[in-house]
Amino acid sequence: MSTTGEKIRRYRRAAKLTQKQLAKAVGLQIMSISDYELDKYRPKPDKLQQIAETLGVSVEDLADTEENGEITIEPSLKELRKAAEGLTYEQRARFIVYLQALQDLEKDED
């Protein structure tokens, strides 16, 4: 299985970019790119899109995949997806804001 972090590193190296160059291109700190490549954190969707565009690949190219090439979804994400299915659009929007706030809070604690 290849993780998103491993793929970011592989595609970055193939593009002959340093972590510093990639970070500057997408408006991040070098440490963020390092953390992504080490799978400490996952990039937010908008940053993943910027990284993919900078590296000349698709977001799908950077997704976690199994040996058979299928994109994997972590079990906890499957549970979140299932829980969100029963929510209205407005409830989903509030849920996303809540999750983003939690993510920001965790970053602040590190």
C-alpha positions as CSV (number, residue, x, y, z in Angstrom):
1,M,0.0,0.0,0.0
2,S,1.3,3.4,-0.9
3,T,0.2,6.3,1.4
4,T,-0.5,9.8,0.3
5,G,2.7,11.0,2.1
6,E,4.8,8.4,0.2
7,K,3.3,9.5,-3.1
8,I,3.8,13.2,-2.4
9,R,7.5,12.5,-1.7
10,R,7.8,10.3,-4.8
11,Y,6.2,12.8,-7.2
12,R,8.0,15.7,-5.6
13,R,11.3,14.0,-6.2
14,A,10.3,13.0,-9.7
15,A,9.6,16.7,-10.3
16,K,13.1,17.5,-8.9
17,L,11.6,19.8,-6.3
18,T,12.8,20.2,-2.7
19,Q,10.4,20.3,0.2
20,K,11.1,24.0,0.4
21,Q,10.3,24.6,-3.2
22,L,7.0,22.7,-3.0
23,A,6.1,24.4,0.3
24,K,6.6,27.8,-1.3
25,A,4.6,26.9,-4.4
26,V,1.6,25.9,-2.4
27,G,1.9,28.5,0.4
28,L,2.9,26.2,3.3
29,Q,5.8,25.9,5.7
30,I,8.5,23.3,4.9
31,M,7.5,21.4,8.1
32,S,4.0,20.9,6.7
33,I,5.4,19.2,3.6
34,S,7.7,17.0,5.8
35,D,4.8,16.1,8.1
36,Y,2.6,15.1,5.1
37,E,5.4,13.0,3.6
38,L,5.9,11.3,6.9
39,D,2.1,10.7,7.2
40,K,2.0,12.7,10.4
41,Y,-0.9,14.7,9.0
42,R,-3.0,14.7,5.8
43,P,-3.3,17.8,3.7
44,K,-6.7,19.5,3.6
45,P,-8.5,18.9,0.3
46,D,-7.6,22.4,-1.0
47,K,-3.9,22.0,-0.2
48,L,-3.9,18.4,-1.7
49,Q,-5.3,19.9,-4.9
50,Q,-2.6,22.6,-5.0
51,I,0.1,20.0,-4.3
52,A,-1.2,17.8,-7.1
53,E,-1.4,20.7,-9.5
54,T,2.2,21.7,-8.6
55,L,3.4,18.2,-9.1
56,G,1.5,17.8,-12.4
57,V,-0.6,14.9,-11.1
58,S,-4.2,14.4,-10.1
59,V,-5.6,14.2,-6.6
60,E,-6.4,10.6,-7.2
61,D,-2.8,9.9,-8.0
62,L,-1.9,11.1,-4.5
63,A,-4.7,9.1,-2.7
64,D,-3.8,6.1,-0.5
65,T,-4.1,2.9,-2.5
66,E,-4.0,-0.8,-1.9
67,E,-1.8,-3.3,-3.7
68,N,-4.5,-3.9,-6.3
69,G,-4.6,-0.1,-7.0
70,E,-7.9,0.6,-5.3
71,I,-8.2,3.8,-3.3
72,T,-8.5,3.1,0.4
73,I,-10.6,4.9,2.9
74,E,-9.7,4.6,6.6
75,P,-12.3,2.8,8.7
76,S,-12.9,5.9,10.7
77,L,-13.6,7.9,7.5
78,K,-16.1,5.3,6.4
79,E,-17.9,5.7,9.7
80,L,-17.9,9.5,9.2
81,R,-19.3,9.1,5.7
82,K,-22.0,6.8,6.9
83,A,-23.0,9.2,9.7
84,A,-23.1,12.2,7.3
85,E,-25.4,10.4,4.9
86,G,-28.4,11.0,7.1
87,L,-27.7,14.7,7.5
88,T,-29.2,17.6,5.7
89,Y,-27.0,19.9,3.6
90,E,-27.0,22.5,6.4
91,Q,-26.1,19.9,9.0
92,R,-23.3,18.6,6.9
93,A,-21.9,22.1,6.5
94,R,-21.9,22.6,10.2
95,F,-20.4,19.2,10.8
96,I,-17.5,20.1,8.4
97,V,-16.9,23.4,10.2
98,Y,-16.8,21.5,13.5
99,L,-14.3,18.9,12.2
100,Q,-12.1,21.7,10.8
101,A,-12.2,23.4,14.2
102,L,-11.1,20.2,15.9
103,Q,-8.3,19.7,13.4
104,D,-7.1,23.3,14.0
105,L,-7.3,22.8,17.7
106,E,-5.1,19.6,17.5
107,K,-2.6,21.5,15.4
108,D,-2.4,24.3,18.0
109,E,-1.7,21.7,20.7
110,D,1.3,20.3,18.8
